[in-house]
Amino acid sequence: MPPNTSSDLAVAALHSASVRGQVEQVRAILTDGVDINKANRDGFTPLHLAANFKRPDVTQLLLNAGAAPDVRNKKGETPLMVAAYKCDEGSAAMLVAAGANVNKPKKDKVTPLAVAVRQNSHPIVELLVNAGADPTKTDISGANVLHVAALKNSIDVVPLLLATGKLDINGRTKSGATALYIAAARGNIEIGELLLDAGADPNMANEDGVTPLYVAAREGHAEITDMLISRGAIVDRAKADGKTALYVATRGHHTVTAKALIDAGACINAADAVGDTPLHAAARAGNSIMVALLVAAGAECNAARKDGTTPLYVASREGHGSVVTALLAAGANPNQAKLDGRTPVFIASRMGRLTILKTLARAGADLYSECNAGITPLDKAAQFGHTDVVEWYNAGDDRDTSAGGTASMVAEAAHVAELMAAAESREANVIAREEEVSAREAKVSAREAEVEAKTHEIHALKLEVYRLHSEKTEQTSALEELRNELADRRDEVIRREIKLADGMAVLKVRENELRHLTAELDKRNNLLCAKSDEIFAQSAELERQKAEMGTRITALEIVDANEALADVTARVEAKKTELAEATRMLAAVERAAAECEATIAQRKAKLNVYVRDTMAECEAVQSATTQANSELARLQAEVARARARATALRSSIGSSNVAEEGDVDCDELHESEVFSDGTASTASFSESWVQVSDDDDEGTATNFDDGEVDLGNDQVIEIGNEANEEAGESARQSGWMAAFLS
């Protein structure tokens, strides 16, 4: 295994856990003493990765464990910058709280604040500004955070940046662009309004003299064009080459923007350094609608460049038939030539534009006018192989010319035959001259076309530069993510290689163990073979000894052995007999046990029936006892009332000592009940229920328990003899049952 493999594996594991946000694994790895600031191949530390993948919990854990907050990766990015790019507010706040440098830039001098502005992250911008981030710092292009906001349309953070009061609202980049210029180029009207409200100058141009209005017109942003005009932008402010906003709007087919400029009073015929007007640009672009708009606004149809080129000449050269028709209808002169004598007919013949030739012919164009070099349009068409044009010239059709005659008549008047004869006599010189002139014309035309193309290309490239500048950062970020992913995959490959190496080492150890075990097994097999040989030898020796002993057995020994065998056989037979008898006895016992079980089952069933019947009888007896007790209580109450009345009567008799209407024997009071009216009623009680002793004068009922009523010291009433006997019998039966069941 290579050196430091375990350490590298721990670092890779820490990076992986940081990416995945596995807090507990990060904590466990850190306890092993791994280098917390160790970076991967792209310079990303665990803190970078936690911020890049928006893992604020891991960020806090790493910072608490001592991770460096300002360490840079290979591009010079700090973890704070990565958090700003990913809009990870939590990690950004933790890094700032941990003392991260809020102004530390990367290699291109971009600061964390610029990154946050680019992402339009208001919370992080506010965090950084409050932490002391300097908004005036610029990158290598000279752009500050306000330029970045205008470029990326970060509308949410512009008020916050302007509120710092530290930014120059008209500050320029190294190319001279202001924030308003960039907003106009990008079409960010809301930011443009904020900047204008804050005092931005709408007429401040860059190093090429391009103003915000110019660039807005060039890109076709009609709304921003209107806004800038309403805020005081100079409509005809030209750049260094003399081109105006109307010119570039016309060239770019931006009809709405061009109309806005025209309505604002833009000069229709303003020419650039070479004399090109907006109408030239519209003719070159082949935009007949734009041509009509310009003509209606007063554009000069025959305006010539410094070399004499007219819009009609340009349209004829480019083959824009609709524009040619529109210009001719607006009054363009079909015979107006350049300084070198070439007319629209000449260039149309040179380019093989037969349809345009016919249009020009109908408009009265001179089909045979020579250029300054003495070359006719027909010669030029023949030179460049435009056979259809040559055939049209030689067809002799009636084509009205400016002189009103036919083509053949004009050719004769122009002494075409003489010219052709002279050309034949001077063939070598003319051909050489024509070739030279053609080459020069081709070069001039090519150069003109190249200049026009280059001019348009330059403007397109400038716009592309702005677009690429913004895409560059996005692609860089995407590339960085891919690099991070690649680094993770490389780390995974390293981990797998380490595991493979560990597995190979374990495999080698197992192979060594297997070889050792194989050798040990071979050794034991050899010992076993040796033991087997010894056993075979001993067996042979025993067989030999057995044979020797067999020869020594005598006849007497054989007889003794037979007798012993007979004795053993007899004992075995006796034991067999005993076993048979025991088996029979066991069968009898089993049968008896079965019979006993059957008898027990029958008796148990009968007993269950008897128990149920007895329990029912007990319940009936208990019910009767309850009723008897109730009746006894009632009778006892009546006896008590009778005793009370007798006592009262005896007391009244004793006090009077006179027996009215006959004497009453007090001894009979226990049998009579005397009422208040003097009558007596005899109360008879069944002897089977109540027996009262003779001396009952002083008795008073005081207790009722277990069938007895206590009426005094020597007076007892025995109640319910029959019921008590039945209850006693029931109790005895219940006790017997309980004893049996237990």
DRENKEDO-409385 format. One record per residue (C-alpha): x, y, z. Coordinates in steps of 0.02 Angstrom, whole numbers, padded with zeros to 5 digits, always signed. Example, Ala and Ser with C-alpha at 12.3 -4.5 7.8 and 13.67 -1.06 7.14 Angstrom:
BEGIN
+00615-00225+00390/+00684-00053+00357/
//
This chain:
BEGIN
+00000+00000+00000/+00072+00173-00046/+00122+00290+00094/-00007+00409+00169/-00147+00310+00086/-00249+00305+00246/-00231+00494+00266/-00281+00525+00084/-00429+00410+00109/-00483+00507+00263/-00470+00672+00168/-00571+00601+00024/-00701+00538+00146/-00709+00711+00227/-00734+00792+00057/-00870+00668+00011/-00961+00691+00177/-00951+00881+00159/-01027+00871-00015/-01169+00760+00045/-01202+00858+00204/-01169+00708+00318/-01138+00803+00480/-01109+00653+00592/-00984+00575+00472/-00891+00740+00459/-00885+00751+00649/-00822+00572+00661/-00687+00599+00530/-00627+00759+00614/-00601+00666+00777/-00469+00561+00689/-00358+00715+00666/-00375+00734+00477/-00310+00895+00396/-00467+01002+00388/-00393+01122+00258/-00329+00989+00138/-00388+01032-00038/-00429+00921-00186/-00350+00936-00359/-00449+01095-00397/-00401+01176-00233/-00571+01149-00152/-00562+01122+00036/-00705+01041+00134/-00764+01217+00175/-00771+01261-00011/-00870+01103-00046/-00993+01132+00096/-01027+01308+00030/-01035+01249-00151/-01167+01118-00112/-01262+01228+00013/-01225+01128+00171/-01233+01261+00308/-01232+01132+00449/-01068+01061+00385/-01000+01238+00360/-01033+01280+00542/-00956+01116+00600/-00799+01144+00496/-00780+01324+00557/-00800+01268+00737/-00665+01138+00705/-00543+01271+00645/-00564+01274+00455/-00480+01424+00373/-00619+01540+00308/-00510+01634+00180/-00418+01490+00095/-00423+01501-00095/-00447+01368-00227/-00348+01365-00389/-00455+01504-00464/-00428+01611-00311/-00605+01589-00244/-00635+01592-00058/-00774+01492+00026/-00870+01656+00050/-00863+01687-00137/-00926+01511-00173/-01068+01534-00047/-01115+01698-00133/-01115+01615-00303/-01227+01475-00239/-01339+01599-00144/-01307+01501+00016/-01360+01632+00142/-01330+01520+00292/-01151+01477+00248/-01114+01657+00198/-01174+01722+00367/-01072+01590+00459/-00915+01633+00360/-00936+01819+00392/-00964+01785+00577/-00806+01678+00577/-00704+01826+00513/-00697+01792+00325/-00623+01937+00224/-00773+02012+00132/-00661+02107+00010/-00542+01967-00037/-00550+01950-00228/-00507+01806-00341/-00380+01812-00483/-00485+01923-00598/-00513+02044-00452/-00696+01995-00434/-00752+02016-00253/-00882+01915-00156/-00997+02067-00165/-00986+02069-00356/-01030+01884-00359/-01181+01912-00245/-01237+02058-00355/-01218+01949-00510/-01333+01821-00429/-01457+01958-00379/-01451+01892-00200/-01518+02034-00093/-01489+01947+00076/-01306+01910+00040/-01274+02083-00035/-01350+02162+00120/-01247+02047+00231/-01085+02091+00143/-01121+02278+00137/-01160+02280+00322/-01000+02181+00353/-00895+02315+00266/-00886+02256+00086/-00819+02395-00028/-00938+02423-00177/-00812+02533-00268/-00689+02392-00302/-00674+02346-00486/-00623+02191-00581/-00490+02181-00717/-00610+02260-00844/-00639+02409-00729/-00819+02360-00691/-00888+02391-00517/-01039+02309-00438/-01157+02434-00519/-01094+02386-00692/-01119+02202-00645/-01297+02236-00587/-01338+02324-00751/-01261+02182-00851/-01354+02043-00759/-01516+02143-00731/-01499+02122-00542/-01641+02241-00507/-01665+02186-00325/-01493+02243-00266/-01473+02408-00361/-01567+02513-00231/-01460+02435-00094/-01300+02477-00189/-01355+02655-00226/-01402+02678-00043/-01220+02654+00009/-01180+02824-00068/-01006+02765-00117/-01032+02730-00302/-01003+02852-00446/-01164+02839-00546/-01069+02885-00705/-00917+02778-00670/-00839+02699-00825/-00759+02533-00862/-00593+02527-00952/-00687+02533-01118/-00781+02687-01059/-00950+02605-01030/-01061+02672-00892/-01190+02571-00798/-01327+02659-00897/-01238+02613-01059/-01235+02430-01009/-01418+02433-00954/-01466+02510-01122/-01366+02380-01217/-01447+02238-01119/-01623+02310-01128/-01640+02321-00938/-01763+02465-00932/-01800+02455-00745/-01618+02472-00698/-01602+02611-00827/-01742+02707-00741/-01661+02683-00570/-01494+02746-00636/-01573+02897-00720/-01669+02936-00562/-01503+02929-00469/-01425+03056-00588/-01347+02953-00728/-01297+03054-00882/-01393+02988-01036/-01268+03069-01156/-01106+03001-01083/-01020+02900-01220/-00888+02765-01214/-00715+02779-01291/-00788+02755-01467/-00915+02892-01442/-01060+02771-01422/-01197+02839-01310/-01332+02740-01218/-01459+02798-01348/-01348+02738-01490/-01324+02565-01416/-01509+02550-01372/-01555+02593-01552/-01424+02474-01619/-01497+02331-01518/-01676+02380-01558/-01733+02417-01379/-01875+02535-01422/-01937+02560-01243/-01766+02612-01178/-01745+02722-01332/-01906+02814-01289/-01856+02827-01106/-01683+02898-01147/-01757+03024-01269/-01882+03079-01136/-01738+03098-01011/-01638+03214-01123/-01534+03102-01236/-01468+03192-01391/-01550+03105-01539/-01420+03148-01672/-01266+03122-01562/-01150+03028-01681/-01007+02913-01638/-00829+02938-01700/-00865+02875-01877/-01015+02989-01895/-01151+02857-01883/-01306+02908-01785/-01433+02810-01686/-01554+02817-01832/-01423+02745-01949/-01390+02590-01840/-01576+02565-01806/-01606+02567-01994/-01463+02450-02029/-01526+02329-01896/-01705+02322-01965/-01771+02400-01804/-01921+02488-01880/-02007+02534-01717/-01848+02607-01645/-01813+02703-01806/-01988+02776-01804/-01965+02830-01623/-01804+02920-01671/-01886+03000-01823/-02032+03058-01716/-01905+03132-01595/-01831+03237-01736/-01683+03133-01792/-01595+03198-01948/-01652+03087-02092/-01506+03124-02208/-01365+03128-02079/-01213+03050-02164/-01066+02961-02086/-00883+02988-02124/-00897+02910-02298/-01064+02990-02339/-01174+02842-02297/-01351+02894-02248/-01488+02794-02161/-01567+02768-02333/-01406+02688-02395/-01411+02572-02245/-01593+02526-02276/-01558+02493-02461/-01408+02387-02417/-01513+02287-02293/-01651+02261-02421/-01785+02329-02304/-01917+02406-02417/-02027+02452-02268/-01885+02549-02190/-01851+02633-02358/-02032+02686-02369/-02026+02751-02189/-01870+02854-02224/-01933+02920-02390/-02097+02970-02309/-01997+03062-02176/-01903+03160-02310/-01750+03054-02350/-01653+03109-02506/-01669+02968-02634/-01518+03025-02736/-01403+03061-02589/-01229+03006-02640/-01083+02946-02539/-00913+03027-02562/-00879+02904-02703/-01046+02945-02783/-01137+02787-02730/-01325+02813-02718/-01453+02707-02625/-01517+02645-02795/-01343+02591-02843/-01325+02495-02678/-01494+02409-02698/-01452+02362-02879/-01286+02290-02826/-01362+02188-02684/-01507+02126-02791/-01648+02198-02684/-01783+02217-02818/-01918+02281-02700/-01803+02419-02637/-01756+02466-02817/-01940+02480-02860/-01975+02584-02703/-01830+02703-02738/-01878+02725-02921/-02056+02759-02866/-01990+02889-02744/-01897+02979-02882/-01724+02902-02882/-01620+02940-03040/-01581+02775-03129/-01437+02856-03227/-01346+02939-03082/-01169+02871-03090/-01029+02854-02966/-00871+02955-02982/-00797+02816-03088/-00944+02825-03209/-01029+02665-03158/-01219+02674-03153/-01349+02561-03072/-01366+02475-03242/-01179+02446-03248/-01172+02363-03077/-01331+02263-03110/-01253+02195-03271/-01091+02160-03180/-01184+02061-03046/-01303+01975-03169/-01462+02054-03097/-01574+02032-03251/-01737+02070-03160/-01666+02232-03091/-01599+02276-03265/-01773+02260-03336/-01842+02369-03194/-01710+02501-03226/-01743+02493-03415/-01928+02522-03385/-01881+02672-03279/-01780+02747-03424/-01604+02694-03376/-01465+02707-03507/-01418+02527-03543/-01258+02567-03640/-01174+02707-03545/-00988+02679-03527/-00892+02697-03366/-00738+02806-03357/-00635+02659-03417/-00737+02647-03578/-00822+02483-03531/-01008+02459-03562/-01129+02360-03453/-01141+02229-03593/-00953+02207-03592/-00956+02181-03405/-01097+02053-03415/-01001+01958-03549/-00839+01967-03450/-00918+01886-03297/-01014+01756-03396/-01191+01817-03367/-01259+01740-03528/-01441+01779-03487/-01398+01964-03475/-01297+01958-03638/-01438+01868-03728/-01561+01997-03663/-01450+02136-03730/-01429+02053-03900/-01610+01999-03918/-01657+02162-04003/-01821+02172-03910/-01907+02337-03906/-01844+02411-03745/-01873+02594-03720/-01717+02691-03672/-01689+02867-03617/-01673+02918-03803/-01839+02833-03844/-01767+02714-03978/-01740+02526-03985/-01589+02437-03917/-01517+02404-04090/-01538+02585-04138/-01450+02643-03982/-01310+02518-04013/-01290+02583-04189/-01293+02763-04130/-01159+02723-04005/-01050+02648-04140/-01046+02479-04055/-00980+02397-04212/-00837+02520-04222/-00795+02492-04042/-00795+02305-04067/-00681+02322-04219/-00564+02435-04123/-00568+02311-03981/-00518+02172-04098/-00373+02271-04169/-00315+02314-03997/-00361+02146-03924/-00207+02118-03822/-00203+02291-03743/-00389+02298-03713/-00394+02126-03635/-00250+02169-03522/-00330+02334-03477/-00499+02255-03449/-00423+02121-03342/-00332+02252-03240/-00487+02359-03224/-00593+02207-03184/-00470+02154-03053/-00472+02328-02978/-00660+02335-02983/-00671+02165-02906/-00552+02219-02771/-00647+02380-02743/-00814+02291-02737/-00742+02157-02627/-00665+02289-02516/-00827+02385-02505/-00923+02228-02465/-00788+02179-02342/-00793+02350-02260/-00981+02342-02243/-00972+02165-02179/-00832+02208-02060/-00925+02360-01996/-01078+02257-01960/-00970+02118-01892/-00880+02238-01775/-01044+02295-01701/-01104+02117-01690/-00941+02066-01608/-00954+02203-01479/-01125+02141-01432/-01057+01965-01434/-00919+02020-01316/-01046+02077-01190/-01144+01916-01211/-00989+01808-01201/-00929+01903-01049/-01087+01853-00957/-01086+01677-01026/-00904+01657-00979/-00943+01670-00795/-01089+01550-00812/-00984+01426-00910/-00844+01447-00785/-00963+01406-00646/-01030+01257-00741/-00852+01203-00776/-00811+01218-00594/-00958+01109-00549/-00898+00982-00675/-00724+00993-00601/-00796+00966-00429/-00892+00817-00492/-00736+00752-00579/-00637+00777-00419/-00768+00681-00323/-00760+00542-00450/-00571+00542-00441/-00583+00532-00252/-00703+00389-00272/-00581+00303-00390/-00442+00329-00262/-00551+00256-00126/-00591+00107-00235/-00408+00085-00278/-00366+00090-00093/-00502-00037-00057/-00436-00143-00199/-00259-00132-00131/-00323-00177+00042/-00419-00322-00033/-00266-00381-00127/-00164-00374+00033/-00297-00473+00125/-00302-00595-00020/-00114-00619-00009/-00127-00649+00178/-00266-00775+00147/-00161-00859+00013/-00016-00873+00135/-00133-00944+00266/-00201-01066+00138/-00027-01123+00091/+00016-01143+00275/-00143-01244+00305/-00108-01349+00151/+00066-01388+00215/-00004-01430+00387/-00134-01541+00306/-00001-01631+00205/+00099-01655+00364/-00050-01727+00455/-00090-01840+00307/+00087-01907+00315/+00069-01939+00502/-00098-02024+00470/-00021-02134+00338/+00118-02180+00460/-00010-02220+00595/-00109-02323+00471/+00046-02421+00428/+00077-02451+00614/-00103-02508+00639/-00092-02626+00492/+00070-02696+00564/-00010-02717+00736/-00162-02800+00658/-00051-02922+00568/+00040-02958+00730/-00126-02988+00820/-00183-03105+00684/-00023-03200+00699/-00039-03210+00889/-00221-03262+00873/-00170-03403+00757/-00038-03460+00881/-00165-03456+01025/-00291-03552+00922/-00171-03694+00900/-00144-03701+01089/-00330-03726+01134/-00356-03902+01196/-00507-04012+01189/-00536-03986+01377/-00553-03800+01352/-00679-03831+01214/-00783-03943+01330/-00780-03813+01470/-00836-03682+01349/-00983-03789+01291/-01038-03819+01470/-01031-03634+01510/-01132-03599+01352/-01265-03725+01403/-01278-03647+01576/-01300-03474+01503/-01431-03540+01383/-01531-03614+01527/-01527-03451+01624/-01585-03358+01469/-01734-03474+01448/-01782-03448+01631/-01775-03261+01610/-01884-03275+01455/-02014-03371+01555/-02012-03239+01693/-02029-03102+01562/-02182-03188+01484/-02264-03203+01656/-02228-03020+01694/-02303-02971+01525/-02464-03066+01565/-02475-02983+01736/-02448-02812+01658/-02589-02844+01534/-02705-02894+01678/-02658-02738+01774/-02692-02630+01622/-02863-02709+01599/-02903-02681+01783/-02846-02502+01769/-02959-02476+01618/-03107-02547+01712/-03069-02436+01861/-03061-02284+01750/-03229-02328+01673/-03307-02354+01845/-03233-02191+01907/-03303-02100+01756/-03478-02171+01786/-03473-02128+01970/-03408-01957+01933/-03552-01926+01812/-03679-01985+01943/-03596-01879+02074/-03606-01726+01962/-03793-01755+01942/-03814-01777+02129/-03713-01621+02163/-03820-01517+02045/-03981-01583+02126/-03912-01552+02301/-03859-01375+02257/-04035-01342+02192/-04111-01408+02354/-03991-01300+02454/-04046-01148+02359/-04230-01193+02393/-04194-01218+02580/-04103-01052+02588/-04252-00967+02506/-04373-01048+02632/-04259-00997+02776/-04261-00818+02714/-04451-00819+02708/-04463-00898+02883/-04346-00767+02954/-04453-00630+02878/-04611-00707+02954/-04524-00727+03122/-04474-00545+03122/-04654-00495+03090/-04719-00608+03232/-04588-00543+03350/-04643-00366+03313/-04824-00413+03353/-04771-00499+03517/-04676-00343+03566/-04827-00234+03533/-04939-00355+03635/-04816-00353+03781/-04814-00166+03779/-05003-00154+03782/-05017-00286+03922/-04894-00190+04027/-04992-00031+04000/-05156-00117+04045/-05083-00198+04203/-05017-00030+04258/-05188+00049+04239/-05273-00092+04335/-05148-00086+04478/-05177+00099+04504/-05366+00085+04517/-05369-00078+04619/-05546-00103+04555/-05600-00222+04421/-05733-00145+04316/-05859-00259+04233/-05775-00412+04304/-05599-00448+04368/-05460-00490+04248/-05331-00625+04290/-05160-00557+04254/-05092-00732+04230/-05193-00743+04073/-05124-00584+03997/-04990-00682+03908/-05127-00762+03808/-05234-00608+03777/-05214-00443+03691/-05313-00300+03772/-05365-00156+03663/-05409+00019+03717/-05596-00016+03712/-05584-00154+03844/-05606-00300+03726/-05482-00443+03720/-05420-00547+03573/-05328-00708+03598/-05168-00725+03496/-05123-00904+03464/-04954-00957+03398/-04906-01123+03327/-04798-01223+03444/-04699-01279+03296/-04635-01099+03275/-04641-01011+03449/-04627-01078+03628/-04636-00950+03771/-04586-00988+03952/-04706-00956+04096/-04616-00804+04166/-04632-00685+04019/-04693-00532+04117/-04527-00444+04117/-04464-00507+03947/-04418-00387+03808/-04366-00438+03631/-04187-00379+03607/-04101-00496+03485/-04140-00607+03335/-04003-00725+03278/-03992-00904+03211/-04176-00944+03240/-04183-00881+03423/-04261-00724+03503/-04189-00669+03671/-04329-00595+03778/-04231-00574+03940/-04119-00665+04061/-04211-00831+04064/-04330-00812+03919/-04289-00889+03748/-04403-00912+03603/-04348-01052+03489/-04402-01015+03314/-04410-01116+03155/-04363-01288+03219/-04404-01370+03057/-04315-01239+02954/-04163-01250+03067/-04154-01437+03048/-04164-01422+02859/-04028-01287+02858/-03916-01397+02966/-03939-01542+02849/-03897-01431+02701/-03741-01370+02788/-03685-01545+02825/-03712-01596+02644/-03618-01444+02581/-03472-01483+02695/-03468-01663+02634/-03468-01606+02453/-03329-01482+02482/-03225-01615+02567/-03259-01738+02425/-03220-01614+02287/-03060-01559+02371/
//
